[in-house]
Amino acid sequence: MKHTLLYTFGISVLAIATGCKDVQSNDPYIHQMEDSIYKAFPTVNRVSIEVKENTDVLITLGDAELYNAPEEQRNAATAQLAKMSVHFFEKNNYLDKGTVTFVAEENTMNVKPGSEKVYNMGLEPLLNQNGK
């Protein structure tokens, strides 16, 4: 009984100290963001979004046109996806970092190993603006 009380007290103090968020399922937000991505990037044919352990956002875009576009275009897309990620996921998660992976394969999950183009979203400045 004494250990349970101490454990419960410790969890309560930890939750208060870390600024407790109401962590919920990200599924509805993932679907909303997918819809927004298809509207913002009309050449995208495949989207995969994962919020790993409520801290890391991992996005994969299957889009041959964006994959083959100039570096600046992928950087701009990554910046836009970072803003979208903060908008959709920051309230219910403890976001820390995120990546966008561009692949040429639009209709399959089978990607040629080593062909991915991976970009860091750089969420830190966006999160700091929102008071993290």
C-alpha positions in Angstrom: 0.0 0.0 0.0 2.8 2.4 0.9 4.6 1.7 -2.4 1.5 2.2 -4.4 0.8 5.5 -2.7 4.4 6.7 -3.3 4.3 5.5 -6.9 1.0 7.3 -7.5 2.3 10.5 -5.9 5.5 10.3 -8.0 3.5 10.0 -11.2 1.3 12.9 -10.2 4.3 15.1 -9.4 5.9 14.1 -12.7 2.8 14.9 -14.7 2.5 18.4 -13.1 6.2 19.1 -13.5 6.2 18.2 -17.2 3.1 20.1 -18.2 0.6 17.3 -18.7 -1.0 17.0 -22.2 -4.0 15.0 -23.0 -2.3 12.4 -25.2 -4.9 10.9 -27.5 -5.0 8.8 -30.6 -3.4 10.6 -33.5 -5.5 8.7 -36.1 -8.1 11.5 -36.7 -5.3 14.1 -37.0 -3.3 11.8 -39.3 -6.3 11.5 -41.6 -6.9 15.3 -41.6 -3.2 15.9 -42.4 -3.3 13.4 -45.2 -6.2 15.2 -46.8 -4.4 18.5 -46.4 -1.2 17.1 -48.0 -3.1 15.9 -51.0 -4.7 19.3 -51.4 -1.4 21.2 -50.9 0.7 18.9 -53.1 -1.5 17.7 -55.9 1.3 15.6 -57.5 1.5 13.4 -54.4 0.1 9.9 -54.9 1.0 8.2 -51.6 1.3 9.6 -48.1 2.4 7.8 -45.0 2.3 9.6 -41.6 3.5 8.1 -38.3 3.7 9.8 -34.9 6.3 7.6 -33.1 6.0 7.5 -29.3 4.2 10.8 -29.3 7.4 12.7 -30.1 8.6 12.1 -33.6 6.6 12.8 -36.8 7.6 10.6 -39.8 6.2 11.5 -43.2 6.8 9.6 -46.4 5.6 11.1 -49.7 5.4 9.0 -52.8 5.7 11.6 -55.6 8.0 11.1 -58.6 7.7 14.8 -59.5 8.7 16.1 -56.1 11.4 13.4 -55.8 13.0 14.6 -59.0 12.4 18.4 -58.4 15.2 20.7 -57.4 16.5 20.6 -53.9 14.9 24.0 -53.1 11.4 22.6 -53.9 11.8 19.7 -51.5 13.2 22.0 -48.8 10.1 24.3 -49.3 7.8 21.2 -49.1 9.6 20.1 -45.9 9.1 23.5 -44.3 5.4 23.5 -45.2 5.0 19.9 -43.8 6.7 21.0 -40.6 4.2 23.7 -40.1 1.4 21.3 -40.8 2.8 18.8 -38.3 2.9 21.3 -35.5 -0.6 22.4 -36.4 -2.1 18.9 -36.3 0.0 17.2 -33.7 1.5 19.6 -31.2 -1.5 19.8 -28.9 -1.8 16.1 -28.2 1.8 15.1 -28.3 5.3 16.0 -27.0 6.8 16.7 -30.4 10.5 16.8 -30.6 11.6 16.1 -34.2 10.3 15.1 -37.5 11.5 13.8 -40.9 10.1 13.9 -44.4 11.1 11.1 -46.8 10.6 11.6 -50.5 10.4 8.5 -52.6 9.8 8.1 -56.4 7.6 5.1 -55.9 4.0 6.4 -55.9 2.0 3.2 -55.8 3.9 0.8 -53.6 5.5 0.6 -50.2 8.5 -1.3 -51.8 11.2 1.4 -52.1 14.6 0.8 -53.6 17.0 0.7 -50.6 19.1 3.8 -50.5 16.9 5.8 -53.0 15.0 7.7 -50.3 15.6 11.5 -49.9 15.3 12.2 -46.2 14.9 15.8 -44.8 14.8 17.0 -41.2 11.7 19.1 -40.5 13.5 21.3 -38.0 10.5 21.5 -35.7 12.4 23.1 -32.8 11.9 26.8 -33.9 8.2 26.2 -34.7 7.6 24.6 -31.3 9.4 27.4 -29.5 7.1 29.9 -31.2 4.2 28.0 -29.8 5.6 28.1 -26.2 7.1 24.6 -25.8 
